[in-house]
């Protein structure tokens, strides 16, 4: 188990899935606002795409974004920030999304080989 100091040093990833959309025009305004808020909190996009293939399970979302943050705390602060919530209000007027926060090593203890991926 990790202590609080170690957890604060772990990277975090936000997976944003667009589940439904009814007014895609909102993204012209939302995109730049969201990107600026992400950068302000030390985040960066790793992927942003509508070219998604489901390898297993139900149909994939319409679009997906993977955003890296320096820590879980930074990711949470970004999502709760006024800057992002102002952008999210715009997005919600045209789409339904799901946002998932994943800590860098959340499952490493379950599958020991995951902890070795960076060593290869």
Buried (B, 14 or more C-beta within 10 A) or exposed (E): EBEEEEBEEBBBBBBBBBEEBEEEEBBEBBBEBBBEBBEBBBBEBEEEEEEBEEEEEEEBBBBBBBBBBBBBBBBBBBBEBEBBEEBBEBBEEBBBBEEEBBBBBBEBEEEEEEEEEEEE
